[in-house]
Amino acid sequence: MNILWLQSAGCGGCTMSLLCAESPNVFDLFTAAGLEFLWHPSFSEASGAQVRHLLASIEAGEQELDILCVEGSIVHGPKGTGRYHMLAGTGRSMLDWVQSLAPKAKHVVAVGTCATYGGVTSAGDNPSDATGVQYEGRHSGAALPSHFRSQSGLPVINISGCPIHPDWVTETLMLLASDSLGADDLDSFARPRFYTDNLVHHACTKNEFYEYKASAEELSQMGCMMEHLGCVGTQAVGDCNIRLWNGEGSCTRAGYPCISCTSPEFEEPGHGFTETPKFAGIPVGLPTDMPKAWFMALASLSKRATPDRVARNAAADRIVVPPTVKSRKND
């Protein structure tokens, strides 16, 4: 299967993250899976007239297109023309090209939260009128209408993340290549369920602190960051702490709170990313599938039962009290 990759309004960070795929690297992986790039603005040598000819061939139906990948948000300004973002040398906006090429593709894939829901480029006053490919924040219908379906019958497949984990992209594309990704494999925001059926909270190394509600009060402390530092890992979808980044890391393992970058409108939480909004001293954002009264009762009991080791380590930047070594019965 072939891939046309367009980079729209964004930082290019998802492509940089994709290049971090390892064992095997992204190029060997795609070759083995029978996937090839018709063109990628960073990976491909072709430019100028060659690319314009390729785009024209796809648009005319002379070149088949299996997968159209779009990275970055789609700019609609000014006044719906999209001319704030022109595809160089074509005299046409990226908005126009995406709307023209998407119906030609067997599959359409939005890569990264900018492309899926608008992301950081749509934050604030959004003077460029940036949206995702098929979603504007949580609302379906953007550059492509809500009823759009590719030739495969699927909506735009939204690989959200800021940036994406490289495996989320490679696994999605390989599933498409093997005809193994259907409508039931996407969640309510059209994200692949193989990574969104998990929470960032799952396998977080701070879970012992979370269980006892032993909280960090400053960044780089070891405790749970939910109570004071804005972590929403108990609500955010993603297998970030299961499928580690670069084989060993994640945001929470690096001491930074989860900001739910896989979610629509994560870029404007209404407060600082490292702040936990509270009402009467109680965090407003609690685990989505637990009643608030139950959580508060559990939290109260957990705090009372917190071992001294856990409480002291939570406020430190390294282990200051190691676990007690259990003696053998004969000793």
C-alpha positions as CSV (number, residue, x, y, z in Angstrom):
1,M,0.0,0.0,0.0
2,N,1.2,3.5,-0.7
3,I,1.1,6.6,1.6
4,L,0.9,10.3,0.7
5,W,1.8,12.3,3.8
6,L,1.0,16.0,3.9
7,Q,2.3,18.4,6.6
8,S,-0.2,21.1,7.4
9,A,-0.1,23.8,10.2
10,G,2.0,22.5,13.1
11,C,5.5,22.0,14.4
12,G,6.4,18.8,12.6
13,G,6.9,17.0,16.0
14,C,4.9,14.0,15.0
15,T,7.2,13.2,12.1
16,M,10.2,13.7,14.5
17,S,8.5,11.3,16.9
18,L,7.8,8.8,14.2
19,L,11.5,8.7,13.4
20,C,12.1,7.4,16.9
21,A,10.5,4.1,16.0
22,E,13.1,1.4,16.8
23,S,13.7,-2.3,16.5
24,P,13.1,-2.0,13.6
25,N,13.3,1.6,12.5
26,V,10.3,3.1,10.6
27,F,11.7,2.6,7.1
28,D,12.6,-1.1,7.6
29,L,9.2,-1.7,9.3
30,F,7.2,-0.1,6.5
31,T,9.2,-2.0,3.9
32,A,8.6,-5.3,5.6
33,A,4.8,-4.5,5.8
34,G,4.6,-3.6,2.2
35,L,4.0,0.1,2.9
36,E,5.8,2.8,0.8
37,F,5.7,6.6,0.7
38,L,4.5,8.2,-2.5
39,W,5.8,11.3,-0.9
40,H,6.6,12.7,2.5
41,P,7.9,16.3,2.8
42,S,10.8,15.3,5.1
43,F,11.6,11.7,4.0
44,S,11.3,12.0,0.2
45,E,13.8,13.5,-2.2
46,A,11.1,14.6,-4.7
47,S,10.2,18.3,-4.6
48,G,8.8,21.0,-6.8
49,A,7.4,19.9,-10.2
50,Q,7.7,16.2,-9.3
51,V,5.4,16.6,-6.3
52,R,3.0,18.9,-8.2
53,H,2.7,16.2,-10.9
54,L,2.1,13.5,-8.3
55,L,-0.7,15.5,-6.6
56,A,-2.3,16.2,-10.0
57,S,-2.1,12.5,-10.9
58,I,-3.8,11.5,-7.7
59,E,-6.5,14.2,-8.1
60,A,-7.2,13.1,-11.7
61,G,-7.5,9.4,-10.6
62,E,-4.4,8.4,-12.6
63,Q,-2.4,7.4,-9.5
64,E,-4.2,5.3,-6.9
65,L,-3.9,6.5,-3.3
66,D,-4.2,3.9,-0.5
67,I,-3.5,6.1,2.6
68,L,-3.6,9.9,2.9
69,C,-1.9,10.9,6.1
70,V,-2.3,14.5,7.3
71,E,-0.1,16.0,10.0
72,G,-0.9,19.4,11.5
73,S,-4.1,21.3,11.7
74,I,-6.1,22.6,8.7
75,V,-6.1,26.4,8.5
76,H,-9.4,27.8,7.2
77,G,-8.6,31.6,7.4
78,P,-9.1,34.1,6.2
79,K,-12.8,33.9,5.9
80,G,-12.9,30.2,5.0
81,T,-10.5,30.4,2.1
82,G,-7.6,28.6,3.7
83,R,-5.2,31.0,2.1
84,Y,-3.3,31.6,5.3
85,H,-1.6,28.2,4.4
86,M,-0.8,27.7,0.8
87,L,0.8,24.5,-0.6
88,A,3.9,26.1,-2.1
89,G,4.0,26.2,-5.9
90,T,0.5,25.0,-6.4
91,G,-1.5,28.3,-5.9
92,R,-3.9,26.3,-3.8
93,S,-4.5,26.1,0.0
94,M,-3.8,23.0,2.0
95,L,-7.5,23.1,2.9
96,D,-8.4,22.8,-0.8
97,W,-5.9,20.0,-1.4
98,V,-7.1,17.9,1.6
99,Q,-10.7,18.3,0.6
100,S,-9.8,17.3,-3.0
101,L,-7.6,14.3,-2.2
102,A,-9.4,12.8,0.8
103,P,-12.2,11.3,-1.4
104,K,-9.6,9.7,-3.6
105,A,-8.0,7.8,-0.7
106,K,-8.9,4.3,0.5
107,H,-8.1,5.5,4.0
108,V,-7.6,9.0,5.6
109,V,-5.4,9.2,8.7
110,A,-5.0,12.3,10.9
111,V,-1.6,12.1,12.7
112,G,-1.3,14.1,16.0
113,T,-3.7,16.1,18.0
114,C,-3.4,19.2,15.7
115,A,-4.6,17.1,12.8
116,T,-7.2,15.2,14.7
117,Y,-8.9,18.0,16.8
118,G,-7.1,21.3,16.1
119,G,-4.6,20.9,19.0
120,V,-2.2,23.6,20.1
121,T,-2.5,25.5,16.8
122,S,-6.2,26.1,17.4
123,A,-5.7,27.4,21.0
124,G,-6.5,30.9,22.2
125,D,-8.2,33.3,19.8
126,N,-7.3,31.0,16.9
127,P,-6.9,33.8,14.4
128,S,-6.0,31.3,11.6
129,D,-9.2,29.4,12.2
130,A,-7.4,26.1,12.6
131,T,-9.2,22.8,13.0
132,G,-8.6,19.1,12.7
133,V,-9.2,17.2,9.5
134,Q,-12.7,16.0,10.5
135,Y,-13.1,17.4,14.1
136,E,-13.1,20.9,15.5
137,G,-12.3,20.1,19.1
138,R,-14.9,17.7,20.3
139,H,-17.3,18.4,17.5
140,S,-17.4,16.4,14.3
141,G,-17.3,18.4,11.0
142,A,-14.4,20.5,10.1
143,A,-12.2,20.5,7.0
144,L,-14.1,17.4,6.0
145,P,-17.8,17.1,7.0
146,S,-19.0,14.8,9.8
147,H,-20.5,12.4,7.2
148,F,-17.3,12.0,5.3
149,R,-16.2,8.4,4.8
150,S,-13.1,7.3,2.8
151,Q,-13.4,4.7,0.1
152,S,-13.0,2.0,2.8
153,G,-16.2,3.2,4.5
154,L,-14.3,4.5,7.6
155,P,-14.2,8.1,9.0
156,V,-10.9,9.9,9.3
157,I,-8.8,7.7,11.6
158,N,-7.6,10.0,14.4
159,I,-4.2,9.1,15.9
160,S,-4.2,11.8,18.5
161,G,-1.2,12.7,20.8
162,C,1.1,15.7,21.1
163,P,3.2,14.2,19.7
164,I,2.1,10.7,18.8
165,H,4.0,7.6,20.0
166,P,5.7,6.2,16.9
167,D,4.1,2.8,17.5
168,W,0.6,4.3,17.4
169,V,1.3,5.4,13.8
170,T,3.2,2.3,12.6
171,E,0.7,-0.1,14.2
172,T,-2.3,1.8,12.7
173,L,-0.8,1.8,9.2
174,M,0.2,-1.9,9.4
175,L,-3.4,-2.8,10.5
176,L,-4.7,-0.9,7.5
177,A,-2.2,-2.7,5.2
178,S,-3.5,-6.0,6.5
179,D,-7.2,-4.9,6.3
180,S,-7.5,-5.5,10.1
181,L,-8.8,-2.1,11.3
182,G,-12.6,-1.6,11.2
183,A,-15.2,0.7,12.6
184,D,-15.4,-1.3,15.8
185,D,-11.7,-0.8,16.4
186,L,-12.2,3.0,16.7
187,D,-13.5,4.7,19.8
188,S,-16.1,7.5,20.0
189,F,-13.5,10.1,18.8
190,A,-12.3,7.8,15.9
191,R,-9.1,6.9,17.7
192,P,-7.6,3.4,17.4
193,R,-8.7,1.5,20.5
194,F,-5.5,-0.5,20.7
195,Y,-4.0,2.4,22.6
196,T,-7.1,4.3,23.8
197,D,-8.7,1.4,25.7
198,N,-6.0,2.0,28.3
199,L,-5.5,4.9,30.7
200,V,-2.2,6.7,31.2
201,H,-2.6,5.8,34.8
202,H,-2.1,2.1,34.0
203,A,1.4,1.0,34.9
204,C,2.4,4.5,36.1
205,T,5.3,4.2,38.4
206,K,3.6,6.6,40.9
207,N,0.7,4.2,41.5
208,E,1.7,3.3,45.0
209,F,1.7,7.0,45.9
210,Y,-1.7,7.4,44.2
211,E,-3.2,4.4,46.2
212,Y,-2.2,6.1,49.5
213,K,-2.9,9.6,48.2
214,A,0.6,10.5,49.0
215,S,1.1,13.6,46.9
216,A,4.0,15.6,45.5
217,E,3.8,19.3,46.1
218,E,6.5,20.3,43.6
219,L,7.7,19.1,40.2
220,S,10.4,16.4,40.4
221,Q,9.1,15.0,43.7
222,M,8.2,11.3,43.6
223,G,4.6,11.5,44.9
224,C,1.4,11.3,42.9
225,M,0.8,14.5,40.9
226,M,-3.0,14.4,40.8
227,E,-3.8,16.3,44.0
228,H,-1.6,19.3,43.5
229,L,0.1,19.3,40.1
230,G,-2.6,18.8,37.6
231,C,-2.0,15.2,36.5
232,V,-5.1,13.7,34.8
233,G,-3.6,10.3,34.1
234,T,-6.6,8.7,35.7
235,Q,-8.9,10.3,33.1
236,A,-6.6,10.4,30.0
237,V,-6.6,7.6,27.4
238,G,-3.3,6.2,26.1
239,D,-0.9,3.4,26.9
240,C,2.0,5.8,27.5
241,N,3.1,3.9,30.7
242,I,2.7,0.5,29.1
243,R,4.2,1.2,25.7
244,L,7.1,3.4,26.9
245,W,8.7,6.2,24.8
246,N,12.2,5.4,23.5
247,G,11.9,2.1,25.4
248,E,12.0,3.6,28.9
249,G,10.1,6.9,29.4
250,S,6.8,8.7,29.7
251,C,5.7,12.1,30.9
252,T,4.8,10.9,34.4
253,R,8.0,8.8,34.7
254,A,10.0,12.0,33.9
255,G,8.2,13.8,36.8
256,Y,5.7,15.8,34.7
257,P,1.9,15.5,35.0
258,C,-0.2,13.9,32.3
259,I,-2.1,16.7,30.5
260,S,-4.3,14.4,28.4
261,C,-2.7,15.3,25.0
262,T,-4.6,12.6,23.3
263,S,-7.9,14.3,24.0
264,P,-9.8,17.0,22.1
265,E,-9.3,20.5,23.6
266,F,-6.5,19.4,25.9
267,E,-4.7,22.6,24.9
268,E,-7.1,24.8,26.9
269,P,-7.9,23.2,30.2
270,G,-8.9,26.6,31.8
271,H,-6.0,26.5,34.2
272,G,-2.2,25.9,34.3
273,F,-1.1,22.5,33.2
274,T,0.7,21.9,36.5
275,E,-2.3,23.2,38.6
276,T,-5.1,21.1,40.0
277,P,-8.4,23.0,40.2
278,K,-10.2,22.4,43.5
279,F,-13.5,23.1,45.1
280,A,-13.5,23.4,48.9
281,G,-10.0,21.7,48.8
282,I,-11.3,18.8,46.7
283,P,-9.8,18.2,43.2
284,V,-12.5,18.9,40.6
285,G,-11.1,16.3,38.1
286,L,-11.5,12.9,39.6
287,P,-11.4,9.5,37.9
288,T,-14.2,9.4,35.4
289,D,-15.6,6.0,36.3
290,M,-15.7,6.4,40.1
291,P,-18.4,8.3,42.0
292,K,-17.0,11.3,43.8
293,A,-18.3,10.2,47.3
294,W,-16.6,6.9,46.9
295,F,-13.4,8.5,45.9
296,M,-13.4,10.9,48.8
297,A,-14.1,8.1,51.3
298,L,-11.3,6.0,49.8
299,A,-8.9,9.0,49.8
300,S,-9.6,9.7,53.4
301,L,-9.0,6.1,54.5
302,S,-5.9,5.9,52.2
303,K,-4.3,9.0,53.7
304,R,-4.8,7.6,57.2
305,A,-3.2,4.3,56.2
306,T,-0.2,5.8,54.4
307,P,3.1,4.1,55.5
308,D,5.8,6.5,56.7
309,R,8.0,5.3,53.9
310,V,5.5,6.3,51.2
311,A,4.7,9.7,52.8
312,R,8.4,10.6,53.1
313,N,9.3,9.5,49.7
314,A,6.4,11.3,48.1
315,A,7.9,14.7,49.0
316,A,11.4,13.8,48.0
317,D,13.1,13.7,44.6
318,R,14.6,10.3,45.2
319,I,14.0,7.3,47.5
320,V,15.0,8.4,51.0
321,V,13.3,5.5,52.8
322,P,13.8,2.1,51.2
323,P,11.3,-0.8,51.7
324,T,11.8,-2.8,54.8
325,V,13.5,-6.2,54.1
326,K,11.3,-8.9,55.4
327,S,13.1,-11.3,57.7
328,R,12.9,-15.1,57.3
329,K,10.9,-16.9,60.0
330,N,14.1,-18.8,61.2
331,D,16.0,-15.5,61.9
